[in-house]
Amino acid sequence: MQTQPQISFDDLPVDDDVRDAALDHVAQLEKMSDQITGCHVVVAQPHRHQREGRLYSVRIDLMVPGGEIVVNRNHPDDHAHENVYVALRDSFDAARRRLEDHMRHLRGAVKRHAARAEGRVARLFPLAGYGFIETPDGREIYFHRHALSPDDFRIANLGTRVHFTEEEGDDGPQAAHVEVVHGTGARGGGPARRRVVCAAPAPARHFMNHLFFESREQAGWMLVERLRAHGVGSDTEKPLVLAIPRGGVEVGAAIARGLGAELDVVLSRKLRAPRQPELALGAVSETGEIHLNHFASAMTDAGDAYVAAERARQMGEIERCKTMFRAIRPQAAIRGRTVIVTDDGLATGATMIAALRTVQAAGAREIIVAVPVGAPDRLDTIRPLCNRIECLIEPTDFWAVGQFFRNFEQVSDERVCDLLRDFSLPATKWTRVVA
């Protein structure tokens, strides 16, 4: 790109996490085409819904050879756009499709009379963002959610009738320019000729059209269902849930309530990169052990002296938290027990790795990692450190944990303390709260 992308906030405070998410999307567009000469993204909140707050809108201006691509996602009735990360995703999905069309036009690949076919959705994996269409001649061809508008992808279901254009992709035939035949889906147009059960995680079925959780607590209850289905908590042993503060404690509390388990915290802290505090160099555990991300030295100028100083800063924060939390409850016994380690999501995986090493050293008999969402490559890095992983969503377009939650407010120390105090009550007093 000839000029640096511009990310603006219209009548909103600058949010570094949102800006970084937008820049990640821009980088994905640049991978598609090296012909983009400039990009300007504006994030705004022009619409306020009477009951549920303000909706985000995102405008994207792409400068390309021969013109400009403008996307202005502004849907006052789409409550999913109360989550800024969902609004960003939908807008960049639209920009990606427009850019693909522009690239085809430049290559002369657009056919004026390309044949449009009609088929039905045969398999759908909404949480992963793709599916398969059954063609009139009985074949199944792949489609990605980028081939549809965000609105069409939300309402698509098994058996939904669609119009599409078949193209040759890198891995064989695929569907492009997919459009739902509105009013004649599976319910309105009779049953699908072939209905195949999706391999998406069963506990997440009621989120298929939204791709986000209502809250950390609700995500925790969904993990309870997954853990129970795999036999956790079914025997006489009382498992131990170790949550990484602070967001992980709300998830962990729901898990502990659902399984009748004990709740405690395991402390680890992110090591922040110089001049980029949102970037994790790695993490430090409560025992002082450091884990550095594989890309840390390549992406930053953090030397040994900086890492040592940052470690000291974060160890000070760990000691502060330890004093506060241990005043409420002593550290739980770990040796010889089944331990469930949880957080509200797995982005770089650094804090989880540091926590798992602590649990390993303490002699846990079995270690289960349970998280609502995780980047697939980061999940792979932690597999050698645990016995198994329970993760509800493993999205390929992961850029921030918050993009998968409608409510992702910061959790306070006071909230963590309250949850730890609550678990002095008998487990039999807990009832499930539906968010």
C-alpha positions as MATLAB code, in Angstrom:
seq = 'MQTQPQISFDDLPVDDDVRDAALDHVAQLEKMSDQITGCHVVVAQPHRHQREGRLYSVRIDLMVPGGEIVVNRNHPDDHAHENVYVALRDSFDAARRRLEDHMRHLRGAVKRHAARAEGRVARLFPLAGYGFIETPDGREIYFHRHALSPDDFRIANLGTRVHFTEEEGDDGPQAAHVEVVHGTGARGGGPARRRVVCAAPAPARHFMNHLFFESREQAGWMLVERLRAHGVGSDTEKPLVLAIPRGGVEVGAAIARGLGAELDVVLSRKLRAPRQPELALGAVSETGEIHLNHFASAMTDAGDAYVAAERARQMGEIERCKTMFRAIRPQAAIRGRTVIVTDDGLATGATMIAALRTVQAAGAREIIVAVPVGAPDRLDTIRPLCNRIECLIEPTDFWAVGQFFRNFEQVSDERVCDLLRDFSLPATKWTRVVA';
ca = [
       0.000    0.000    0.000;
       1.423    3.345   -1.016;
       0.093    5.162    2.072;
      -0.477    3.951    5.608;
      -4.072    2.877    6.280;
      -6.069    5.406    8.289;
      -8.388    4.264   11.098;
     -10.695    7.024   12.382;
     -13.306    7.143   15.147;
     -16.275    9.418   14.478;
     -17.454   10.948   17.775;
     -16.003    7.968   19.652;
     -12.945    7.652   21.909;
      -9.942    6.061   20.212;
      -9.822    2.340   21.048;
      -6.442    0.709   20.389;
      -7.896   -2.822   20.335;
     -10.508   -1.871   17.734;
      -7.886   -0.043   15.682;
      -5.622   -3.094   15.749;
      -8.516   -5.331   14.708;
      -9.260   -3.012   11.778;
      -5.589   -3.016   10.751;
      -5.596   -6.817   10.816;
      -8.546   -6.797    8.424;
      -6.752   -4.331    6.158;
      -3.714   -6.621    6.145;
      -5.941   -9.492    4.965;
      -7.181   -7.333    2.085;
      -3.583   -6.521    1.150;
      -2.857  -10.248    0.955;
      -5.637  -10.532   -1.623;
      -4.341   -7.712   -3.809;
      -1.165   -5.669   -4.023;
      -3.066   -3.080   -6.094;
      -4.602   -1.287   -3.097;
      -3.035    2.161   -2.925;
      -4.854    3.507    0.139;
      -7.454    2.657    2.768;
      -9.509    4.737    5.188;
     -11.748    3.127    7.825;
     -14.237    5.138    9.898;
     -15.922    3.595   12.946;
     -19.038    5.388   14.227;
     -22.168    4.863   16.342;
     -24.962    6.729   14.547;
     -27.906    4.614   15.717;
     -29.181    4.019   19.206;
     -31.544    1.081   19.751;
     -34.227    1.865   22.327;
     -33.576   -1.172   24.528;
     -30.085   -2.419   23.790;
     -27.867    0.618   23.210;
     -25.978    1.988   20.254;
     -25.110    0.172   17.049;
     -21.760    0.558   15.338;
     -21.337    1.394   11.676;
     -18.149    1.037    9.666;
     -17.260    2.828    6.429;
     -14.353    1.550    4.335;
     -12.803    3.463    1.417;
     -10.330    1.479   -0.685;
      -8.292    3.233   -3.352;
      -7.606    0.841   -6.239;
      -6.505    1.191   -9.879;
      -9.359    2.529  -11.949;
     -11.458    3.857   -9.087;
     -12.486    3.542   -5.462;
     -14.335    0.836   -3.536;
     -16.657    2.231   -0.868;
     -18.424    0.084    1.725;
     -20.724    1.714    4.263;
     -22.246   -0.872    6.593;
     -25.035    0.936    8.404;
     -27.915   -1.288    9.565;
     -29.988    0.287   12.348;
     -32.019   -2.925   12.801;
     -29.048   -5.309   13.070;
     -28.551   -5.711   16.818;
     -25.452   -7.828   16.254;
     -23.717   -4.567   15.414;
     -23.834   -3.555   19.057;
     -20.554   -5.500   19.044;
     -17.975   -3.375   17.235;
     -15.968   -6.426   16.194;
     -19.014   -7.942   14.473;
     -19.603   -4.629   12.666;
     -15.964   -4.615   11.525;
     -16.164   -8.213   10.347;
     -19.310   -7.647    8.307;
     -17.979   -4.488    6.698;
     -14.686   -6.065    5.715;
     -16.516   -9.132    4.409;
     -18.402   -6.805    2.079;
     -15.174   -5.006    1.116;
     -13.507   -8.337    0.393;
     -16.293   -9.361   -1.991;
     -16.164   -5.988   -3.748;
     -12.390   -6.270   -4.066;
     -12.690   -9.780   -5.508;
     -15.148   -8.507   -8.119;
     -12.825   -5.641   -8.988;
      -9.860   -8.004   -9.359;
     -11.853  -10.311  -11.647;
     -12.817   -7.340  -13.752;
      -9.187   -6.244  -14.040;
      -8.173   -9.736  -15.086;
     -10.987   -9.906  -17.607;
     -12.333  -12.883  -15.715;
     -15.886  -11.604  -15.344;
     -18.212  -13.238  -17.814;
     -21.081  -11.083  -18.947;
     -23.444  -14.032  -19.069;
     -22.053  -16.328  -16.365;
     -24.499  -19.145  -15.727;
     -26.342  -18.924  -12.417;
     -27.401  -22.184  -10.815;
     -29.809  -22.981   -8.016;
     -29.017  -25.393   -5.208;
     -29.651  -26.070   -1.554;
     -27.389  -25.809    1.468;
     -26.428  -29.410    2.227;
     -23.937  -28.883    5.042;
     -23.319  -25.789    7.135;
     -20.577  -24.954    9.617;
     -21.527  -21.418   10.694;
     -19.028  -21.171   13.538;
     -16.204  -21.997   11.147;
     -17.658  -19.817    8.390;
     -18.238  -22.221    5.511;
     -20.553  -24.865    4.101;
     -21.455  -26.960    1.054;
     -24.151  -26.514   -1.577;
     -25.842  -29.459   -3.261;
     -25.949  -28.731   -6.990;
     -28.759  -29.767   -9.356;
     -26.618  -32.661  -10.610;
     -26.093  -34.027   -7.089;
     -22.571  -32.755   -6.386;
     -21.549  -30.838   -3.296;
     -19.377  -27.756   -3.745;
     -17.722  -25.616   -1.100;
     -18.679  -22.040   -0.239;
     -17.193  -19.598    2.263;
     -19.274  -17.052    4.153;
     -17.442  -14.328    2.221;
     -19.388  -15.509   -0.848;
     -22.642  -14.299    0.774;
     -23.755  -11.052    2.292;
     -23.554  -11.134    6.110;
     -27.358  -10.971    6.300;
     -27.757  -13.972    3.983;
     -25.151  -15.969    5.890;
     -27.017  -15.395    9.158;
     -30.318  -16.745    7.828;
     -28.859  -19.633    5.818;
     -29.760  -23.054    7.188;
     -29.749  -26.667    6.058;
     -32.001  -26.920    3.042;
     -32.035  -23.188    2.268;
     -32.367  -22.546   -1.471;
     -29.611  -20.412   -2.965;
     -28.516  -19.031   -6.316;
     -24.789  -19.213   -7.019;
     -22.085  -19.129   -9.664;
     -19.680  -22.042   -9.833;
     -15.999  -21.182  -10.155;
     -12.751  -23.083  -10.098;
     -10.874  -22.394   -6.877;
      -7.416  -23.413   -5.740;
      -8.769  -26.674   -4.316;
     -11.449  -27.419   -6.919;
     -14.960  -26.148   -7.690;
     -16.435  -23.598   -5.305;
     -19.518  -21.406   -5.170;
     -19.254  -17.637   -5.617;
     -21.850  -14.829   -5.508;
     -24.160  -16.947   -3.348;
     -27.584  -15.427   -2.681;
     -30.369  -16.840   -0.526;
     -33.674  -17.210   -2.330;
     -35.619  -15.210    0.233;
     -38.953  -16.527    1.386;
     -38.293  -19.994   -0.035;
     -35.784  -21.490    2.416;
     -35.951  -24.874    4.067;
     -39.065  -23.951    6.017;
     -40.877  -22.212    3.185;
     -39.767  -24.356    0.305;
     -40.110  -27.848    1.681;
     -37.477  -30.132    3.180;
     -33.958  -30.301    1.824;
     -33.213  -33.236   -0.443;
     -30.216  -34.037    1.706;
     -29.747  -32.973    5.295;
     -26.388  -33.725    6.862;
     -25.698  -33.120   10.541;
     -22.987  -30.474   10.985;
     -19.823  -31.186   12.899;
     -19.988  -27.868   14.743;
     -19.839  -28.144   18.561;
     -23.257  -29.239   19.767;
     -23.440  -26.855   22.781;
     -23.067  -23.862   20.437;
     -25.990  -24.707   18.139;
     -28.171  -21.849   19.359;
     -25.397  -19.382   18.427;
     -25.012  -20.567   14.853;
     -26.470  -17.457   13.288;
     -24.663  -14.974   15.509;
     -21.098  -16.198   16.032;
     -20.843  -14.695   19.499;
     -21.676  -15.422   23.125;
     -23.955  -13.236   25.191;
     -21.536  -13.125   28.131;
     -18.602  -14.880   29.763;
     -21.011  -16.583   32.149;
     -23.084  -18.013   29.330;
     -19.931  -19.257   27.610;
     -18.996  -20.971   30.872;
     -22.337  -22.780   31.021;
     -21.863  -23.979   27.456;
     -18.489  -25.370   28.474;
     -20.229  -27.186   31.344;
     -22.396  -29.000   28.809;
     -19.344  -29.922   26.736;
     -17.399  -31.139   29.780;
     -20.329  -33.166   31.084;
     -20.802  -34.777   27.685;
     -17.190  -35.943   27.896;
     -17.571  -37.374   31.384;
     -16.000  -34.617   33.464;
     -17.575  -34.315   36.904;
     -19.488  -37.594   36.541;
     -17.398  -39.523   39.068;
     -16.967  -39.076   42.812;
     -13.920  -36.828   42.480;
     -14.528  -33.116   42.883;
     -12.562  -31.404   40.096;
     -10.693  -28.151   40.603;
     -11.338  -25.201   38.281;
      -8.388  -22.812   38.015;
      -9.314  -19.564   36.268;
      -6.907  -16.943   34.899;
      -7.946  -13.511   36.241;
      -9.724  -11.477   35.527;
     -12.062  -12.375   32.646;
     -11.432  -16.086   33.050;
     -12.896  -16.071   36.559;
     -16.425  -15.370   35.311;
     -16.109  -18.306   32.903;
     -14.569  -20.470   35.619;
     -17.273  -19.637   38.147;
     -19.979  -20.908   35.778;
     -18.000  -24.090   35.120;
     -17.467  -24.700   38.833;
     -21.145  -24.137   39.575;
     -22.264  -26.485   36.826;
     -19.891  -29.279   37.832;
     -20.104  -28.789   41.600;
     -16.370  -28.126   41.489;
     -13.945  -26.090   43.550;
     -12.919  -22.682   42.165;
      -9.547  -21.010   42.519;
      -7.292  -18.784   40.424;
      -3.961  -19.401   38.729;
      -1.987  -16.216   38.226;
      -0.075  -15.341   35.079;
       0.524  -11.981   33.449;
       1.202  -10.798   29.919;
       4.635   -9.364   29.190;
       3.967   -6.213   27.161;
       6.044   -5.245   24.158;
       7.899   -1.922   24.228;
       5.733    0.923   22.884;
       3.068   -1.690   21.996;
       1.420   -2.644   25.303;
      -1.360   -4.530   23.501;
       1.206   -6.914   21.950;
       2.205   -9.864   24.153;
       5.906  -10.684   24.153;
       4.968  -13.631   26.311;
       3.870  -14.165   29.892;
       5.187  -14.798   33.370;
       3.692  -17.275   35.836;
       3.177  -16.739   39.559;
       6.315  -18.805   40.138;
       8.301  -16.322   38.052;
       8.822  -18.585   35.019;
       8.810  -16.753   31.680;
       7.335  -17.952   28.398;
       8.207  -15.873   25.311;
       6.133  -16.016   22.137;
       8.061  -17.360   19.160;
       7.641  -14.102   17.229;
       8.626  -11.752   20.056;
      12.263  -11.210   19.136;
      11.468  -10.854   15.432;
       8.689   -8.272   15.848;
      10.145   -6.034   18.548;
      13.415   -4.647   19.808;
      12.887   -6.047   23.303;
      16.264   -7.083   24.664;
      17.099   -9.078   27.761;
      17.158   -5.951   29.930;
      13.665   -4.896   28.812;
      12.253   -8.409   29.356;
      13.773   -8.545   32.851;
      12.294   -5.153   33.751;
       8.865   -6.068   32.353;
       8.985   -9.364   34.253;
       9.660   -7.452   37.476;
       6.710   -5.128   36.799;
       4.310   -7.995   36.175;
       5.581  -10.003   39.139;
       4.713   -6.975   41.278;
       1.157   -7.116   39.925;
       1.001  -10.872   40.536;
       2.086  -10.363   44.162;
      -0.578   -7.671   44.586;
      -3.275  -10.008   43.257;
      -1.980  -12.933   45.282;
      -2.189  -10.912   48.506;
      -5.725   -9.806   47.664;
      -7.092  -13.174   46.546;
      -5.341  -15.317   49.162;
      -6.865  -13.168   51.881;
     -10.216  -14.554   50.688;
      -9.228  -18.183   50.252;
      -6.013  -20.202   50.613;
      -4.491  -21.769   47.532;
      -6.276  -24.984   46.556;
      -4.442  -28.296   46.579;
      -3.499  -29.360   43.040;
      -1.387  -32.511   43.355;
      -3.119  -35.676   42.170;
      -6.322  -33.929   41.064;
      -8.203  -33.344   37.822;
      -7.713  -29.645   37.089;
      -9.694  -27.570   34.580;
      -7.771  -24.464   33.521;
      -9.909  -21.778   31.905;
      -9.863  -18.250   30.512;
     -12.359  -16.237   28.453;
     -10.438  -16.973   25.255;
      -7.106  -17.890   23.758;
      -5.430  -15.261   21.547;
      -1.631  -15.557   21.748;
      -1.840  -18.341   24.333;
       1.031  -16.873   26.362;
      -0.781  -16.498   29.690;
      -2.355  -19.948   29.294;
       1.043  -21.557   28.655;
       2.509  -19.893   31.746;
      -0.476  -21.046   33.809;
      -0.286  -24.625   32.516;
       3.375  -24.885   33.409;
       2.523  -23.853   36.957;
      -0.205  -26.502   37.167;
       2.091  -29.155   35.725;
       4.803  -28.353   38.260;
       2.245  -28.595   41.085;
       1.562  -32.250   40.187;
      -1.950  -32.273   38.698;
      -3.044  -35.770   37.683;
      -5.069  -34.597   34.673;
      -5.139  -31.148   33.072;
      -8.090  -30.036   30.910;
      -8.067  -26.683   29.149;
     -11.600  -25.294   28.701;
     -12.073  -22.045   26.773;
     -15.017  -20.598   24.804;
     -12.916  -19.553   21.799;
      -9.345  -19.937   20.626;
      -7.154  -19.293   17.625;
      -6.486  -22.723   16.043;
      -2.710  -22.315   15.796;
      -2.497  -21.157   19.417;
      -4.551  -24.137   20.565;
      -1.988  -26.373   18.867;
       0.824  -24.801   20.906;
      -0.795  -25.706   24.228;
      -1.795  -29.284   23.397;
       1.508  -30.760   24.655;
       0.928  -29.091   28.033;
      -2.445  -30.657   28.853;
      -4.360  -33.904   28.531;
      -7.104  -32.433   26.374;
      -8.722  -29.211   25.213;
     -12.414  -28.314   25.185;
     -12.942  -25.268   22.954;
     -16.358  -24.286   21.598;
     -15.235  -22.158   18.650;
     -11.971  -22.348   16.685;
     -12.391  -19.588   14.082;
      -9.919  -19.149   11.251;
     -10.475  -15.372   11.157;
      -9.614  -14.803   14.796;
      -8.285  -11.362   15.698;
      -9.594  -10.614   19.207;
     -11.383  -12.541   21.949;
     -13.909   -9.721   22.327;
     -15.260  -10.165   18.809;
     -17.104  -13.308   19.967;
     -18.935  -11.740   22.927;
     -21.878   -9.357   22.926;
     -20.995   -8.288   26.474;
     -17.232   -8.069   27.005;
     -16.881   -5.461   29.709;
     -13.696   -5.443   31.759;
     -13.880   -7.553   34.915;
     -12.772   -5.780   38.077;
     -10.709   -7.089   40.973;
     -13.780   -6.597   43.145;
     -15.805   -8.902   40.899;
     -13.127  -11.597   41.121;
     -13.087  -11.283   44.906;
     -16.889  -11.565   45.063;
     -16.851  -14.758   43.003;
     -14.157  -16.310   45.174;
     -16.176  -15.434   48.287;
     -19.310  -16.932   46.752;
     -17.635  -20.305   46.487;
     -17.526  -20.664   50.242;
     -21.227  -21.544   49.800;
     -22.275  -25.191   49.242;
     -22.387  -26.143   45.577;
     -25.961  -27.421   46.029;
     -27.183  -23.839   46.456;
     -26.189  -22.872   42.915;
     -28.766  -22.636   40.156;
     -28.075  -21.962   36.538;
     -28.522  -18.369   35.420;
     -29.451  -18.037   31.754;
     -27.876  -14.879   30.316;
];
